[in-house]
Amino acid sequence: MAEVLVEFNTILRGDDGGRYAPRACARLGEDGLWEGWIEFVPADASGEPLQTGRETEQHDRSGAVYWARGLTQVYLEGALKRALQPTPVVARPTQVVAEPIFDGPRRTSGPVAAVTGRRPVLNPFEVYQQGEDILASELSALRAPRLRDIAIEFGFATVDEADAATAGQLAATIIAGVRRPRASSNSEHQPPSSQP
């Protein structure tokens, strides 16, 4: 059953002009992992609620709570942009205090494979499509362990390279990696070609 993990004490303004109150939600998925997403409840009664796709997968509820409590204002702003594009998915809202509106995250084009045992909190190729500045902003909001997961999962760094790098170095490596063309388009996130 889905639940609200954190209600944020902020109101965000979307590109659509709407004002939204964000909250992090999670549920135990069919695969036994906790999947988290962010809902945006309109600040006035005239709008429709929005949801992001799956933002994280964690091995247990405490990992999902840790993820939710670590979300920053910058991350929430980026999540609202993702929820608004390309077409927001809406649901019939229920007016139950601190109960999620949706039973799960919005489904995206396919699963992200876990190489490291932990799923990355974002797909840098998807965020990069919104602009390099958006990707840089979202990466700067993440701690080094989350950046290591992304760098390793998407083939931008080996485990040893990622373990030796600082958060700033990892963010720069990820940005450089998404700038390079992908070697193949036959998978969800093929690591970039090693050639310049």
N, C-alpha and C positions, 0 to 999 in steps of 0.2 A: 504494500500500500504506500502511495506517495505521501511525503510529508514536507513541510516547510522547515528548513534547518536554520536559516537566518533571515530576518526581515531587516533591511537596511534603512537607517534613519537619513534618507536622502531622497530628493525628487530629481529625476533626470529629464531633460528636454530632448525629445527625439527629432530627427530630421523631418518628420512629418508635422512638427509643431506641437505634438502632444506632450503631456507631462506624465511621467510614470514613476511609480514606487517599485523598486526592484526587490526581489527576494529569491534566495537560493533554495532550491527544492531537490529532493532525491527520492529514490525508491530502490528496492532490491530488484534487479533485473532478472530476466529469465535465465541468464547464464551464471547466476549466483554472485555477480558483482553489483556493487551499488553504483548507479548511474545518476549523475547530477546535471541539472539544467537551471536556467534562471528564468523566472517569470517577471513580467512587467505589468503591474496593475495600474490602470489609468487613475490619475489623481482626481479626475472628475468623472461623473457617472456617464458621460457621453461617449467615451472611447471603448474600445475592445481590448481585452487583455492579450498580451503577446508572450511567446515563449521562444527560447533559443533551442537549437538542437542539443544533443548531448555535449556537455562541456567537460565532463570528467567521468572516469570510471575508477572506483576504488574497491579494494578487497573487502572492506568492512564499513559499517556505519560511521565509526570514529574517523576513518580516513575521509569520508564524505564531509563530515562536520569540520574537520581540519581544513579541507579545501574551501568550504563555504566561508569560514571565518577569515581566511587569508585573502579573499577577494578585495581588490582596491577600487577606488572611484574610477580610475582609468580603465580597469578591466570591465567594470559594469557599463561604462559608456560604450566601449567596443562591443560588448554583448548586446546592447540595445540596438546598435547599428546592424549587427548580424540578424537580430530578431525582426527588424524592419525590412530586410532585403532577402530575396527579391520580392517575395509576397508574404506578409505576415500570416501565420496560421492562427486562427482564432477559435475559441471554443465558447460554449455557453457558460458564463461565469456563475459560480455558486457563491453566495455571500456567507461563507463559513469562516470565522476568524481563524487565521493562521492555518488554513487548510489549502493545499494546492488546488488550482483550477484544473490542471491537466494531470493525467495519470502517468505521464512520462515525457521525455524530451521529444522535440520534433525530430522525425526521422530524416536523415540525410542520405547522400548517395551510396553509402556503404560503410562497413566497419573499418576501423583502423587497427591494423595488426599490432599486437604488443610484442616487441622484441625484448624489451628490458624487464618485463614482468609487471611494469606499471605503465598505464596509458598516458600519453602526453595530454596536457590540459588544453592544447589547441593545435590545430593543423596550420603550420605557418604558410603553406601555399594558399589556403583559403583566405586567411587574414591578409596576405600580401596583395590579393586581388582588390582589396579595399584601399590599398596604398601602402607604400613603404613606411610612411610616417605612422600609420595605424599599427603596423606590425611592430615597429620599434617601440611605440608607446606601450603596447600590450606586453612585449617581452620585458621591458623595464619594470613592469609591475610584478614580475615573477621572481621567485628566489632561485638560487643556483641549482638545487635538486630538480626542480621542474624544468629548467632550461637544459640540464643534462639529459633528462628524459626525451625532450624534443630533439636535441642534437643527435643523440644515439638512434632514436627511432627512425628519423628521416635520413640517416646516413651522412650527416654533416660532420660527424666526428666519431672516432672509435671510443670505446669505453675508457681506455687509458687517457686519451686526449681530453675527453670530457671531464674526467676526474681531476685532471691537473689544471683545468681552466677556471678562471674566475667567472662570475656572473656576467660581467661586461664582455669578456672575451667570448663566452658562449653566445650571447645575444648577437655579437658581431659575426660570429661564425654562421649562425642560423640565417641572418639577413643575407650574407654573402652566398649561402647555399641556395636560397630561393631565387636569387637573381640569375643563377645559371640555368640554362635549359635542362629539362628532364631528359634522361637517356632514353626513356620509353614511355608510352602512354598506356601501357597494358595493365597498370595497377593503380590503385587509389593514390598512393604516394610513392612513386619510384624515386629513389635517391638520385640526385643530380649526377651527371656524367663527371668523371674525374678529369676530363680534358677541359682546358680553359675556354 
